[in-house]
Amino acid sequence: MKKIYAVALLFLATSFAPNILFAQCGDVTIESLTNPGPYDVATLTEADGIRNGPDYQGATVYYPTNATPPFASIAIVPGFSALPSSVAEWGPFYASHGIVTIIIGTNSLFDFPEERAVALIDALETMRQENTRITSPLENSLDVDKFAVSGWSMGGGGAQRAAVLDNTIKGVVALCPWLPNPSLNHDSPVLIFSGQNDPTAPPAQHADLHYAATPNTTNKLLFEIANGNHSVANTPNGGDGAVGKIALSWLKLYLDDNDCYCPLLTEELLVNPPAASKVLSSFECELIGISENNFDISVYPNPTQNLVTFNIRTAAQFKVYSALGQLLTTGELTQNEKQIDFSNFSKGIYYCRLSHLFSCYH
């Protein structure tokens, strides 16, 4: 699924048990994307023993106190001449959903994006060390392979640049980013928020160019908030709460590797969103597999422009029907040939019969 705008989603709904596919995702709903989330939150500062990184100035770590580790983490930096308080609401929001968050200041309020990128990378080093600090409540509780970065304005540009400098970063959330002449060749899934009426970082001069400069092979999403100004994404409440819901779903999907959040994005949050004046997307995520009577299936990409792969245990015959019930093609799936080619079909809904009846979108 590499396209502008989500065209379709591949659904599996068997005629015998239509809810099996998402049974394991029952707790992941739009309603679960609350602010605050389900967990209690505490904080740590340098007074509590966390590292004072040389490439940033001061930090606060927000963490859940009653969630089950290991936790993913995200580092956030503010914008030009701004203090950490300008983005502070993201800390308790993410932490209350199980993502440990470190919000940092900068050595100079006037640091440019490249310095902010280095500051974010240094903040991630602080989280690595916090995972091994004997007196830390987070000792051995962080997954140091699951780090993301975020920032506002120049900090958002810095977050994108941090992913270029450190290819271990698993996700980027850029909040109304400011970065001229962007060089953004990285493969970290990136979510870009912009404000339609942003006078400081006009989307046409910044966010739109950032999206275009990010490789097409990188999972990416741009969400422009209707009538939004430069600070519209500084809190998860921006866009009537759409900003927080989309950011959390993006991080849960790509940072936490939780595919249950894919349908929330492709089926609900990004389908004619009232808060958006523009949405551009080019990202892949897989459907959850199903299992019924030893008939195990997983299906991807989701949606598709061409080939759909069915991971199955045994060979199976398939038939593809149009939404009106017209038989379009037939064939056989095997361990060596697991794909159905939809590239010659127009965009729409198709039905696939594969031992059970599936409804397919292309």
Secondary structure as GFF3:
##gff-version 3
##sequence-region A 1 362
A	DSSP	three_ten_helix	23	25	.	.	.	ID=ss1
A	DSSP	three_ten_helix	30	32	.	.	.	ID=ss2
A	DSSP	beta_strand	41	45	.	.	.	ID=ss3
A	DSSP	three_ten_helix	46	48	.	.	.	ID=ss4
A	DSSP	beta_strand	59	64	.	.	.	ID=ss5
A	DSSP	beta_strand	71	77	.	.	.	ID=ss6
A	DSSP	three_ten_helix	84	87	.	.	.	ID=ss7
A	DSSP	alpha_helix	90	95	.	.	.	ID=ss8
A	DSSP	beta_strand	99	104	.	.	.	ID=ss9
A	DSSP	alpha_helix	113	132	.	.	.	ID=ss10
A	DSSP	beta_strand	142	152	.	.	.	ID=ss11
A	DSSP	alpha_helix	154	165	.	.	.	ID=ss12
A	DSSP	beta_strand	171	175	.	.	.	ID=ss13
A	DSSP	beta_strand	190	195	.	.	.	ID=ss14
A	DSSP	alpha_helix	207	213	.	.	.	ID=ss15
A	DSSP	beta_strand	220	225	.	.	.	ID=ss16
A	DSSP	alpha_helix	242	254	.	.	.	ID=ss17
A	DSSP	three_ten_helix	259	261	.	.	.	ID=ss18
A	DSSP	alpha_helix	262	263	.	.	.	ID=ss19
A	DSSP	pi_helix	264	269	.	.	.	ID=ss20
A	DSSP	beta_strand	276	282	.	.	.	ID=ss21
A	DSSP	beta_strand	290	292	.	.	.	ID=ss22
A	DSSP	beta_strand	295	300	.	.	.	ID=ss23
A	DSSP	beta_strand	307	312	.	.	.	ID=ss24
A	DSSP	beta_strand	316	322	.	.	.	ID=ss25
A	DSSP	beta_strand	327	333	.	.	.	ID=ss26
A	DSSP	beta_strand	339	341	.	.	.	ID=ss27
A	DSSP	beta_strand	349	353	.	.	.	ID=ss28
A	DSSP	beta_strand	357	361	.	.	.	ID=ss29
###
